[in-house]
Amino acid sequence: MLVRSDTRTTRLALALAPDAADRALTPDASEPALGPVAPDSSDVSDVSEHRIACTTTLLSEFLRINNTDAVTFEVTFGTHDIDLNVADPDAAFRAGWAGDEHWLIAEEGDDETDGETGDESDDVFRSLDSATLRAALIESERNMVAVARSQTLVWEFDSTTPEIPGDELVSWLARDLVETLVTEATGAPGIPPVLAYAKNVPLESVLYGEGDACLLLVGAERTALVHISG
């Protein structure tokens, strides 16, 4: 992608990480390689770490709330030993997932903010089936594109609906992030997650700095969680 101003042209490119051996410091190396700091997890490949770090960094650059604040993405991975090959994997996961003291999975009919105290600060996940997850991701992508376009001069002169994903780099970045998360959760590309849970998804208010959002993808043995805040 080329970004042109009155005085210069800047080229932006997203590339895969080099081999771990190439990136390692040698005894006589004076400086480490430059680049975003990747998530610290021994369960995630070096390539995936680097790809996620680059993608989330670029997304934050495109999704600005104001001159000083950006939408941030925090990715974490985990494992579980719950047998989800059962008639009701949702019930099995709810019963066996350790989670943490902050995250709750809402029961059917609960409001998104219904936690133990009923306070809006409680972090409550809603269960998403495959169709709902797909629709939520599509709407989130369109909302992200709208926010990114609203901060450019293009928006002032072109009010046509963008053709996703070809019109906007932010679309490709969002899709790449989701695909990487799903691959890490399920162990292979193209395999859908067994379960999905979310808070404030589709993304909307968080893109304007209001509250936060979270998406939890559950594979047969692993989980991938992305926490989004403004």
N, C-alpha and C positions, 0 to 999 in steps of 0.2 A: 504494500500500500504506500502510495506517495502522498505526503502532506505538503502543500505548497503555501508559502507566505510571501510577503513582498520582497524579502531579502534572501530566502533560502528554501531548499527543498529537502525534506526529511524522508528517508525510507524506513519503513517499519516492516519487520519480518518475524514470523514465528517459526522456530526450527526445533527439531527433536534434539534431545540431549546427546552429546557424544558419548562414547563408551566410557564406563566408569574408570577404566584404566587410563584413558586419555585425560580425564578430568582430575585424577588424583595428583596431589602435589608430590613432586620429586624432592629428594633431600636438598638439592641446591636451588629449588624454586624460591623465588623471592616474594611472589604474590599469588594469591588464589585466583581462580577464574572468576570473572565478573558475572553477575546474573542474580535473579531472584533466589531467595532462600527457600528450598523445597521443604515440604512437610517432613517431620522427623518420625519415621515409622519404618521398622525393619521388615514389616509385612508388605510394603509397597515397593515395586521395582524402581530403580533409579530413573528410568525413562519416564515412568508415570509420575513420579515425584516432580521431576523437572517440568513435565508438560502441565501438570496442575498448577505449579507455581507460576509459570509463564502465563497461562490462561487466566487465572484469577487476578494476576497483576494487571494484565491488559484490560480485563473487564472493569476493574476499579477505575482505570484511567478513562474509560469511555462513559462510565456511569457516575458522573459528578453531581453531588448535591449542591455544592457551592464551590467557591474558589479554594477553600481549605479542606473540605470534607468530601469523601468518596464513599460509595457503597463497597463494603469489604466482604470477602468470602473466606471462611475458615473451614478447611476440610480435614476430617479425621476419619480413621478407619478402625474397626474393631473386629473381634471374633466372637462367636457364640457356639455353644455345644448343644443347641436345641434341635431335636429332630422335627423338621418341617415337612417331611414326607408323610403327612397324616391327613385325615379328612378335613380338619380345621386348622391350618397352619397359623392363622391369625390368633386363635385362642392359645395355641401352644406357645407362640412367641410372647404373647402378653403374660402368660404364666411363668415363662422361664427366663425372659430377658432381664438382666440385672440393671441395664440402663445406668442412671445415676439419680441422685436425689432431686435434680431439677426437672428431668423430663418425665412426663406422664403421657399415657396413651388414653385418649378420651373413650368413654363407653358410647355406644350408639345412642344418639339423641342429646349428648352433651354439647354445650357450646364450646367453641374453640378456646375460650378463656376460662373454662370451668376446671379448676384444680382443687386441691384439698382445701384451700382457703377461699376459693371463689374470686381471688384477686386477679386482675388483668395481667399481673406480672408473672403468673404461673405459666410455665412452658408446657403446653398441651399439644400432643400430636393427634391429628385426625387420620384415620385409615383411608387409603386411596386404592381403589381397584385399578386394573390396568387401563381401562377406558378413561377413568377420571384422571389418572396420572398423566396420560397422554394429552388430554385436553388442557390440564393445568400447565404442562410444559409449553404447549403451543401458545397459550394466552400469556404466560410469563415472558416468552420470547418476544412477542409483539409489544408488550409493555416496555421491555428493555430497549427495543429498537426505538420506540416512541421517545423515551427519555434521552437516548443517545442523540437522536436526530434533533431534538428540541434545543440542544446546546451547540448546534452548528449553524453556519450561515445558510446551508442548504435548506433548512426548515423554512426560512423566511421567504425563499423564492420558489420552493417546490412543496406544495401541500398534498401531493398525490400519495396514496397509500404505498409504502415500500413493498416490493416483492421479496418476501423472505424465502430463502436466506441470501439470495444473490445480491441484494441492494446494500446490505449492511454487514460489516465485519463483526459487529457484536453478536449477530445471529450465529455465525460460524463458531465464535468463541463459546457461546452458551451451549451449543450442541456438542462441541468437543468436550466441554467439561462434564456434561451429563453422561456422554458415552464413556468417558474415562472412569467416572464413578461407578457406572453400571458394570463395566468390565472388571474393575477391582473388586466389586462386591460379589459378582457371580463367578469370577475366575476365568472368564473367556468372553471375547467380544460377541455381540449379537444375541446373548442369552438374557432374557428379561429377568428382573428381580422377582423373587418369590413374593415379597411383600413390600409395600411402600407406605410411609407415614409422613405427614407434613404439618407444618404450622405456617399460617399466612401464605399459603401457596394456592393459586397463582400469585406471583410477585406483583405487587402494586404499591402499597403504601410505603414499604421499605425502600423503594427506589427514590422516594422523596424525603428520606430521613425520618420516617415515622415508624418506630418500633423495629422489630426484627422478624426474620423468617427462617425456616429450617426444613430440610428435606432429608429423610432417613430412608435409604434403600437397603433391603435385606436380601442377602443371598443364602444359599444352603448352609454356609458356614461363616460368612463374613458380613459385616455391615459397613456402609459408607454414609457419612453424614456431612452435609454442607450447611453451615450456619451463616446466614447473610444478615448484615446489619448496616445501618446508615449512620 
